[in-house]
Amino acid sequence: MGKDWWEASRDSADLAPDPAETPEAVVQIYAARAWGWRGAFGVHTWVAVKPTDANAYTVYHVLGWRAYRGGRSVVIQQDVPDRNWFGNRPELLIDMRGPGVDAVIARIDEAARDYPYSDRYTVYPGPNSNTFTAWIARKVPELRLDLPPTAIGKDYLGDSLAASTPAAPVIRFPSGACLGSRRPRKKASRSTLPASLSELTPRIWA
């Protein structure tokens, strides 16, 4: 790796529009390789939003160490939306802007606060940060989010036997294994909705 986790870059990757120059509402979803050996297998995902005329982004994601310490794993705070994830540059998965996006943001916020696994965290098979992002995608299908195969935990369904996203229906067998169909992944593209209608520790988990 070459660096310890506390030395790794958390700088902006310059992928998000400057809120001072972007009055329109923005929703972006990112994925970046997890820190350390986990990055060889999986990514950490998060959601960043900026309502119309807001001067800062709010970032939604899950941190495992918070659950391990008896707290809620869900983090909702104003932050740099496109930070490097401890040295790993993020990939932009979703970029949604314009009229109607404020309504999507309200639904994202509601879904994040209703996340049912905030008291627990497991790298595999979940729930983890990707379970959280997939939960939001299921609650807000307008996002049309297609998480990559490296988003380990995206198919975790808890006690549910089946669920779906706009990208892939998922069926969980009694053994805990999941079966899902996938559409071919596409590069992130900017989309606009119709007006009628988005303390760190050495254990840095995905």
DAPE-V929702 format. One record per backbone hydrogen bond with DSSP energy under -0.5 kcal/mol. CO is the residue of the C=O (numbers start at 1). NH is the residue of the N-H. If there is no record, write none. Layout:
co,nh
CO,NH
CO,NH
//
This chain:
co,nh
4,7
4,8
5,8
9,87
11,84
18,21
18,22
19,22
23,53
25,98
26,50
27,96
28,48
29,93
29,94
30,46
31,91
32,44
35,38
36,39
37,40
38,41
38,42
42,34
44,32
46,30
47,60
48,28
49,58
50,26
51,54
57,79
58,49
59,77
60,47
61,75
63,66
63,67
64,67
64,68
65,69
66,71
67,70
73,63
75,61
77,59
80,83
82,13
84,86
85,88
87,89
88,85
91,31
91,93
92,188
94,29
95,191
96,27
98,101
100,104
101,105
102,106
103,107
104,108
105,109
106,110
107,111
108,112
109,113
110,114
112,115
115,118
117,120
118,73
127,122
128,132
129,133
130,134
131,135
132,136
133,137
134,138
135,139
136,140
140,143
141,144
145,147
145,167
148,151
150,43
150,152
151,154
153,156
157,160
161,172
163,170
168,165
169,181
170,163
171,173
171,179
173,176
177,173
179,171
189,95
191,97
194,197
198,105
202,204
203,205
206,45
//
